[in-house]
Amino acid sequence: MSVDKATGDKTGIVGTKTFTTSESGSGTVEVEFTITARWAGHTLVAFETVTETM
């Protein structure tokens, strides 16, 4: 989920990524977002939610 930093309005922009960590339990992943022209010139803030599945 992402919001406009100045107003706090939700943008509707969402990115998802499924990944598996290393045996140590750490790792990184890049998540891509598609930003429409409506948000050009705005500073956006993305929030993350991590879900563990077994």
N, CA, C and O atoms as a Maestro MAE file, in Angstrom:
{
 s_m_m2io_version
 :::
 2.0.0
}

f_m_ct {
 s_m_title
 :::
 protein
 m_atom[216] {
  # First column is atom index #
  i_m_mmod_type
  r_m_x_coord
  r_m_y_coord
  r_m_z_coord
  i_m_residue_number
  s_m_chain_name
  s_m_pdb_residue_name
  s_m_pdb_atom_name
  i_m_atomic_number
  :::
  1 25 0.839 -1.170 0.000 1 A "MET " " N  " 7
  2 3 0.000 0.000 0.000 1 A "MET " " CA " 6
  3 2 0.887 1.237 0.000 1 A "MET " " C  " 6
  4 15 1.966 1.234 0.592 1 A "MET " " O  " 8
  5 25 0.443 2.265 -0.647 2 A "SER " " N  " 7
  6 3 1.197 3.517 -0.628 2 A "SER " " CA " 6
  7 2 0.239 4.691 -0.428 2 A "SER " " C  " 6
  8 15 -0.947 4.620 -0.752 2 A "SER " " O  " 8
  9 25 0.800 5.773 0.117 3 A "VAL " " N  " 7
  10 3 0.024 6.984 0.365 3 A "VAL " " CA " 6
  11 2 0.802 8.196 -0.107 3 A "VAL " " C  " 6
  12 15 2.025 8.154 -0.244 3 A "VAL " " O  " 8
  13 25 0.078 9.276 -0.354 4 A "ASP " " N  " 7
  14 3 0.685 10.567 -0.670 4 A "ASP " " CA " 6
  15 2 1.242 11.123 0.634 4 A "ASP " " C  " 6
  16 15 0.503 11.273 1.607 4 A "ASP " " O  " 8
  17 25 2.527 11.428 0.663 5 A "LYS " " N  " 7
  18 3 3.172 11.888 1.883 5 A "LYS " " CA " 6
  19 2 2.556 13.182 2.418 5 A "LYS " " C  " 6
  20 15 2.413 13.338 3.630 5 A "LYS " " O  " 8
  21 25 2.199 14.090 1.550 6 A "ALA " " N  " 7
  22 3 1.693 15.396 1.969 6 A "ALA " " CA " 6
  23 2 0.284 15.331 2.547 6 A "ALA " " C  " 6
  24 15 -0.039 16.060 3.485 6 A "ALA " " O  " 8
  25 25 -0.561 14.454 1.985 7 A "THR " " N  " 7
  26 3 -1.974 14.437 2.388 7 A "THR " " CA " 6
  27 2 -2.381 13.196 3.168 7 A "THR " " C  " 6
  28 15 -3.385 13.206 3.881 7 A "THR " " O  " 8
  29 25 -1.605 12.129 3.034 8 A "GLY " " N  " 7
  30 3 -1.983 10.858 3.659 8 A "GLY " " CA " 6
  31 2 -3.012 10.085 2.873 8 A "GLY " " C  " 6
  32 15 -3.462 9.025 3.308 8 A "GLY " " O  " 8
  33 25 -3.398 10.613 1.692 9 A "ASP " " N  " 7
  34 3 -4.389 9.930 0.856 9 A "ASP " " CA " 6
  35 2 -3.819 8.628 0.305 9 A "ASP " " C  " 6
  36 15 -2.677 8.588 -0.153 9 A "ASP " " O  " 8
  37 25 -4.616 7.565 0.351 10 A "LYS " " N  " 7
  38 3 -4.214 6.300 -0.247 10 A "LYS " " CA " 6
  39 2 -4.167 6.464 -1.764 10 A "LYS " " C  " 6
  40 15 -5.034 7.111 -2.352 10 A "LYS " " O  " 8
  41 25 -3.151 5.876 -2.393 11 A "THR " " N  " 7
  42 3 -2.979 6.012 -3.837 11 A "THR " " CA " 6
  43 2 -3.616 4.875 -4.620 11 A "THR " " C  " 6
  44 15 -3.897 5.023 -5.809 11 A "THR " " O  " 8
  45 25 -3.845 3.752 -3.971 12 A "GLY " " N  " 7
  46 3 -4.333 2.573 -4.685 12 A "GLY " " CA " 6
  47 2 -3.213 1.814 -5.369 12 A "GLY " " C  " 6
  48 15 -3.460 0.792 -6.010 12 A "GLY " " O  " 8
  49 25 -1.977 2.298 -5.243 13 A "ILE " " N  " 7
  50 3 -0.823 1.642 -5.856 13 A "ILE " " CA " 6
  51 2 -0.351 0.544 -4.913 13 A "ILE " " C  " 6
  52 15 -0.082 0.789 -3.738 13 A "ILE " " O  " 8
  53 25 -0.253 -0.675 -5.448 14 A "VAL " " N  " 7
  54 3 0.138 -1.832 -4.655 14 A "VAL " " CA " 6
  55 2 1.191 -2.625 -5.424 14 A "VAL " " C  " 6
  56 15 1.104 -2.767 -6.644 14 A "VAL " " O  " 8
  57 25 2.173 -3.133 -4.710 15 A "GLY " " N  " 7
  58 3 3.164 -4.024 -5.306 15 A "GLY " " CA " 6
  59 2 3.231 -5.284 -4.469 15 A "GLY " " C  " 6
  60 15 3.090 -5.223 -3.248 15 A "GLY " " O  " 8
  61 25 3.444 -6.430 -5.109 16 A "THR " " N  " 7
  62 3 3.568 -7.685 -4.366 16 A "THR " " CA " 6
  63 2 4.764 -8.463 -4.881 16 A "THR " " C  " 6
  64 15 5.173 -8.326 -6.034 16 A "THR " " O  " 8
  65 25 5.310 -9.274 -4.006 17 A "LYS " " N  " 7
  66 3 6.442 -10.109 -4.384 17 A "LYS " " CA " 6
  67 2 6.477 -11.302 -3.444 17 A "LYS " " C  " 6
  68 15 6.385 -11.134 -2.229 17 A "LYS " " O  " 8
  69 25 6.609 -12.496 -3.985 18 A "THR " " N  " 7
  70 3 6.781 -13.709 -3.190 18 A "THR " " CA " 6
  71 2 8.260 -14.055 -3.208 18 A "THR " " C  " 6
  72 15 8.890 -14.063 -4.267 18 A "THR " " O  " 8
  73 25 8.817 -14.343 -2.030 19 A "PHE " " N  " 7
  74 3 10.226 -14.697 -1.989 19 A "PHE " " CA " 6
  75 2 10.491 -15.686 -0.867 19 A "PHE " " C  " 6
  76 15 9.674 -15.858 0.038 19 A "PHE " " O  " 8
  77 25 11.641 -16.331 -0.941 20 A "THR " " N  " 7
  78 3 12.089 -17.280 0.068 20 A "THR " " CA " 6
  79 2 13.405 -16.776 0.628 20 A "THR " " C  " 6
  80 15 14.308 -16.420 -0.128 20 A "THR " " O  " 8
  81 25 13.521 -16.743 1.956 21 A "THR " " N  " 7
  82 3 14.765 -16.286 2.577 21 A "THR " " CA " 6
  83 2 15.825 -17.366 2.490 21 A "THR " " C  " 6
  84 15 15.537 -18.515 2.155 21 A "THR " " O  " 8
  85 25 17.055 -16.982 2.795 22 A "SER " " N  " 7
  86 3 18.144 -17.942 2.870 22 A "SER " " CA " 6
  87 2 17.988 -18.776 4.148 22 A "SER " " C  " 6
  88 15 17.096 -18.510 4.953 22 A "SER " " O  " 8
  89 25 18.837 -19.769 4.333 23 A "GLU " " N  " 7
  90 3 18.768 -20.605 5.534 23 A "GLU " " CA " 6
  91 2 18.979 -19.785 6.804 23 A "GLU " " C  " 6
  92 15 18.490 -20.163 7.868 23 A "GLU " " O  " 8
  93 25 19.697 -18.674 6.706 24 A "SER " " N  " 7
  94 3 19.933 -17.828 7.880 24 A "SER " " CA " 6
  95 2 18.689 -17.025 8.257 24 A "SER " " C  " 6
  96 15 18.635 -16.433 9.335 24 A "SER " " O  " 8
  97 25 17.701 -17.003 7.383 25 A "GLY " " N  " 7
  98 3 16.471 -16.266 7.663 25 A "GLY " " CA " 6
  99 2 16.510 -14.822 7.216 25 A "GLY " " C  " 6
  100 15 15.586 -14.063 7.511 25 A "GLY " " O  " 8
  101 25 17.553 -14.423 6.513 26 A "SER " " N  " 7
  102 3 17.632 -13.037 6.055 26 A "SER " " CA " 6
  103 2 17.643 -12.998 4.530 26 A "SER " " C  " 6
  104 15 17.883 -14.006 3.867 26 A "SER " " O  " 8
  105 25 17.383 -11.834 4.004 27 A "GLY " " N  " 7
  106 3 17.411 -11.666 2.562 27 A "GLY " " CA " 6
  107 2 16.793 -10.344 2.177 27 A "GLY " " C  " 6
  108 15 16.237 -9.632 3.014 27 A "GLY " " O  " 8
  109 25 16.895 -10.024 0.905 28 A "THR " " N  " 7
  110 3 16.301 -8.801 0.386 28 A "THR " " CA " 6
  111 2 15.533 -9.126 -0.886 28 A "THR " " C  " 6
  112 15 15.768 -10.147 -1.533 28 A "THR " " O  " 8
  113 25 14.621 -8.244 -1.223 29 A "VAL " " N  " 7
  114 3 13.840 -8.408 -2.440 29 A "VAL " " CA " 6
  115 2 13.431 -7.024 -2.924 29 A "VAL " " C  " 6
  116 15 13.179 -6.133 -2.113 29 A "VAL " " O  " 8
  117 25 13.362 -6.840 -4.219 30 A "GLU " " N  " 7
  118 3 12.895 -5.584 -4.795 30 A "GLU " " CA " 6
  119 2 11.448 -5.759 -5.237 30 A "GLU " " C  " 6
  120 15 11.093 -6.753 -5.871 30 A "GLU " " O  " 8
  121 25 10.630 -4.787 -4.896 31 A "VAL " " N  " 7
  122 3 9.223 -4.800 -5.285 31 A "VAL " " CA " 6
  123 2 9.016 -3.627 -6.241 31 A "VAL " " C  " 6
  124 15 9.378 -2.493 -5.927 31 A "VAL " " O  " 8
  125 25 8.436 -3.903 -7.404 32 A "GLU " " N  " 7
  126 3 8.189 -2.860 -8.393 32 A "GLU " " CA " 6
  127 2 6.768 -2.328 -8.262 32 A "GLU " " C  " 6
  128 15 5.824 -3.083 -8.026 32 A "GLU " " O  " 8
  129 25 6.635 -1.016 -8.421 33 A "PHE " " N  " 7
  130 3 5.339 -0.350 -8.396 33 A "PHE " " CA " 6
  131 2 5.142 0.349 -9.734 33 A "PHE " " C  " 6
  132 15 6.091 0.905 -10.286 33 A "PHE " " O  " 8
  133 25 3.940 0.327 -10.254 34 A "THR " " N  " 7
  134 3 3.607 1.076 -11.449 34 A "THR " " CA " 6
  135 2 2.932 2.367 -11.000 34 A "THR " " C  " 6
  136 15 1.846 2.343 -10.420 34 A "THR " " O  " 8
  137 25 3.586 3.493 -11.275 35 A "ILE " " N  " 7
  138 3 3.099 4.796 -10.851 35 A "ILE " " CA " 6
  139 2 2.443 5.473 -12.053 35 A "ILE " " C  " 6
  140 15 3.078 5.644 -13.094 35 A "ILE " " O  " 8
  141 25 1.191 5.852 -11.915 36 A "THR " " N  " 7
  142 3 0.478 6.505 -13.006 36 A "THR " " CA " 6
  143 2 0.779 8.003 -13.033 36 A "THR " " C  " 6
  144 15 1.309 8.555 -12.069 36 A "THR " " O  " 8
  145 25 0.443 8.641 -14.123 37 A "ALA " " N  " 7
  146 3 0.693 10.077 -14.295 37 A "ALA " " CA " 6
  147 2 -0.022 10.908 -13.236 37 A "ALA " " C  " 6
  148 15 0.420 12.014 -12.924 37 A "ALA " " O  " 8
  149 25 -1.103 10.407 -12.685 38 A "ARG " " N  " 7
  150 3 -1.849 11.137 -11.672 38 A "ARG " " CA " 6
  151 2 -0.976 11.484 -10.478 38 A "ARG " " C  " 6
  152 15 -1.225 12.486 -9.809 38 A "ARG " " O  " 8
  153 25 0.056 10.667 -10.192 39 A "TRP " " N  " 7
  154 3 0.920 10.869 -9.024 39 A "TRP " " CA " 6
  155 2 2.257 11.511 -9.372 39 A "TRP " " C  " 6
  156 15 3.138 11.597 -8.517 39 A "TRP " " O  " 8
  157 25 2.420 11.958 -10.599 40 A "ALA " " N  " 7
  158 3 3.665 12.629 -11.002 40 A "ALA " " CA " 6
  159 2 3.884 13.867 -10.135 40 A "ALA " " C  " 6
  160 15 2.958 14.652 -9.929 40 A "ALA " " O  " 8
  161 25 5.090 14.043 -9.632 41 A "GLY " " N  " 7
  162 3 5.421 15.202 -8.817 41 A "GLY " " CA " 6
  163 2 5.074 15.062 -7.344 41 A "GLY " " C  " 6
  164 15 5.393 15.952 -6.556 41 A "GLY " " O  " 8
  165 25 4.433 13.973 -6.953 42 A "HIS " " N  " 7
  166 3 4.076 13.732 -5.560 42 A "HIS " " CA " 6
  167 2 5.148 12.858 -4.903 42 A "HIS " " C  " 6
  168 15 5.786 12.043 -5.570 42 A "HIS " " O  " 8
  169 25 5.338 13.029 -3.616 43 A "THR " " N  " 7
  170 3 6.186 12.116 -2.855 43 A "THR " " CA " 6
  171 2 5.276 11.067 -2.251 43 A "THR " " C  " 6
  172 15 4.337 11.387 -1.523 43 A "THR " " O  " 8
  173 25 5.563 9.799 -2.561 44 A "LEU " " N  " 7
  174 3 4.739 8.701 -2.086 44 A "LEU " " CA " 6
  175 2 5.503 7.891 -1.045 44 A "LEU " " C  " 6
  176 15 6.729 7.794 -1.095 44 A "LEU " " O  " 8
  177 25 4.771 7.318 -0.115 45 A "VAL " " N  " 7
  178 3 5.354 6.478 0.931 45 A "VAL " " CA " 6
  179 2 4.731 5.099 0.820 45 A "VAL " " C  " 6
  180 15 3.508 4.967 0.768 45 A "VAL " " O  " 8
  181 25 5.577 4.063 0.785 46 A "ALA " " N  " 7
  182 3 5.097 2.677 0.694 46 A "ALA " " CA " 6
  183 2 5.210 1.992 2.047 46 A "ALA " " C  " 6
  184 15 6.194 2.177 2.764 46 A "ALA " " O  " 8
  185 25 4.210 1.210 2.390 47 A "PHE " " N  " 7
  186 3 4.193 0.432 3.616 47 A "PHE " " CA " 6
  187 2 4.248 -1.036 3.246 47 A "PHE " " C  " 6
  188 15 3.724 -1.436 2.206 47 A "PHE " " O  " 8
  189 25 4.877 -1.842 4.086 48 A "GLU " " N  " 7
  190 3 5.000 -3.259 3.784 48 A "GLU " " CA " 6
  191 2 4.265 -4.115 4.783 48 A "GLU " " C  " 6
  192 15 4.123 -3.757 5.953 48 A "GLU " " O  " 8
  193 25 3.802 -5.247 4.307 49 A "THR " " N  " 7
  194 3 3.221 -6.286 5.152 49 A "THR " " CA " 6
  195 2 3.906 -7.583 4.768 49 A "THR " " C  " 6
  196 15 3.930 -7.956 3.595 49 A "THR " " O  " 8
  197 25 4.459 -8.266 5.744 50 A "VAL " " N  " 7
  198 3 5.138 -9.534 5.495 50 A "VAL " " CA " 6
  199 2 4.317 -10.639 6.134 50 A "VAL " " C  " 6
  200 15 3.935 -10.552 7.301 50 A "VAL " " O  " 8
  201 25 4.048 -11.684 5.351 51 A "THR " " N  " 7
  202 3 3.286 -12.813 5.833 51 A "THR " " CA " 6
  203 2 4.134 -14.071 5.712 51 A "THR " " C  " 6
  204 15 4.698 -14.343 4.652 51 A "THR " " O  " 8
  205 25 4.224 -14.834 6.788 52 A "GLU " " N  " 7
  206 3 4.992 -16.076 6.775 52 A "GLU " " CA " 6
  207 2 4.060 -17.221 6.469 52 A "GLU " " C  " 6
  208 15 2.998 -17.357 7.076 52 A "GLU " " O  " 8
  209 25 4.469 -18.048 5.517 53 A "THR " " N  " 7
  210 3 3.718 -19.264 5.222 53 A "THR " " CA " 6
  211 2 4.637 -20.454 5.404 53 A "THR " " C  " 6
  212 15 5.847 -20.354 5.204 53 A "THR " " O  " 8
  213 25 4.080 -21.533 5.769 54 A "MET " " N  " 7
  214 3 4.891 -22.729 6.002 54 A "MET " " CA " 6
  215 2 4.452 -23.853 5.114 54 A "MET " " C  " 6
  216 15 5.021 -24.943 5.170 54 A "MET " " O  " 8
  :::
 }
 m_bond[215] {
  # First column is bond index #
  i_m_from
  i_m_to
  i_m_order
  :::
  1 1 2 1
  2 2 3 1
  3 3 4 2
  4 3 5 1
  5 5 6 1
  6 6 7 1
  7 7 8 2
  8 7 9 1
  9 9 10 1
  10 10 11 1
  11 11 12 2
  12 11 13 1
  13 13 14 1
  14 14 15 1
  15 15 16 2
  16 15 17 1
  17 17 18 1
  18 18 19 1
  19 19 20 2
  20 19 21 1
  21 21 22 1
  22 22 23 1
  23 23 24 2
  24 23 25 1
  25 25 26 1
  26 26 27 1
  27 27 28 2
  28 27 29 1
  29 29 30 1
  30 30 31 1
  31 31 32 2
  32 31 33 1
  33 33 34 1
  34 34 35 1
  35 35 36 2
  36 35 37 1
  37 37 38 1
  38 38 39 1
  39 39 40 2
  40 39 41 1
  41 41 42 1
  42 42 43 1
  43 43 44 2
  44 43 45 1
  45 45 46 1
  46 46 47 1
  47 47 48 2
  48 47 49 1
  49 49 50 1
  50 50 51 1
  51 51 52 2
  52 51 53 1
  53 53 54 1
  54 54 55 1
  55 55 56 2
  56 55 57 1
  57 57 58 1
  58 58 59 1
  59 59 60 2
  60 59 61 1
  61 61 62 1
  62 62 63 1
  63 63 64 2
  64 63 65 1
  65 65 66 1
  66 66 67 1
  67 67 68 2
  68 67 69 1
  69 69 70 1
  70 70 71 1
  71 71 72 2
  72 71 73 1
  73 73 74 1
  74 74 75 1
  75 75 76 2
  76 75 77 1
  77 77 78 1
  78 78 79 1
  79 79 80 2
  80 79 81 1
  81 81 82 1
  82 82 83 1
  83 83 84 2
  84 83 85 1
  85 85 86 1
  86 86 87 1
  87 87 88 2
  88 87 89 1
  89 89 90 1
  90 90 91 1
  91 91 92 2
  92 91 93 1
  93 93 94 1
  94 94 95 1
  95 95 96 2
  96 95 97 1
  97 97 98 1
  98 98 99 1
  99 99 100 2
  100 99 101 1
  101 101 102 1
  102 102 103 1
  103 103 104 2
  104 103 105 1
  105 105 106 1
  106 106 107 1
  107 107 108 2
  108 107 109 1
  109 109 110 1
  110 110 111 1
  111 111 112 2
  112 111 113 1
  113 113 114 1
  114 114 115 1
  115 115 116 2
  116 115 117 1
  117 117 118 1
  118 118 119 1
  119 119 120 2
  120 119 121 1
  121 121 122 1
  122 122 123 1
  123 123 124 2
  124 123 125 1
  125 125 126 1
  126 126 127 1
  127 127 128 2
  128 127 129 1
  129 129 130 1
  130 130 131 1
  131 131 132 2
  132 131 133 1
  133 133 134 1
  134 134 135 1
  135 135 136 2
  136 135 137 1
  137 137 138 1
  138 138 139 1
  139 139 140 2
  140 139 141 1
  141 141 142 1
  142 142 143 1
  143 143 144 2
  144 143 145 1
  145 145 146 1
  146 146 147 1
  147 147 148 2
  148 147 149 1
  149 149 150 1
  150 150 151 1
  151 151 152 2
  152 151 153 1
  153 153 154 1
  154 154 155 1
  155 155 156 2
  156 155 157 1
  157 157 158 1
  158 158 159 1
  159 159 160 2
  160 159 161 1
  161 161 162 1
  162 162 163 1
  163 163 164 2
  164 163 165 1
  165 165 166 1
  166 166 167 1
  167 167 168 2
  168 167 169 1
  169 169 170 1
  170 170 171 1
  171 171 172 2
  172 171 173 1
  173 173 174 1
  174 174 175 1
  175 175 176 2
  176 175 177 1
  177 177 178 1
  178 178 179 1
  179 179 180 2
  180 179 181 1
  181 181 182 1
  182 182 183 1
  183 183 184 2
  184 183 185 1
  185 185 186 1
  186 186 187 1
  187 187 188 2
  188 187 189 1
  189 189 190 1
  190 190 191 1
  191 191 192 2
  192 191 193 1
  193 193 194 1
  194 194 195 1
  195 195 196 2
  196 195 197 1
  197 197 198 1
  198 198 199 1
  199 199 200 2
  200 199 201 1
  201 201 202 1
  202 202 203 1
  203 203 204 2
  204 203 205 1
  205 205 206 1
  206 206 207 1
  207 207 208 2
  208 207 209 1
  209 209 210 1
  210 210 211 1
  211 211 212 2
  212 211 213 1
  213 213 214 1
  214 214 215 1
  215 215 216 2
  :::
 }
}
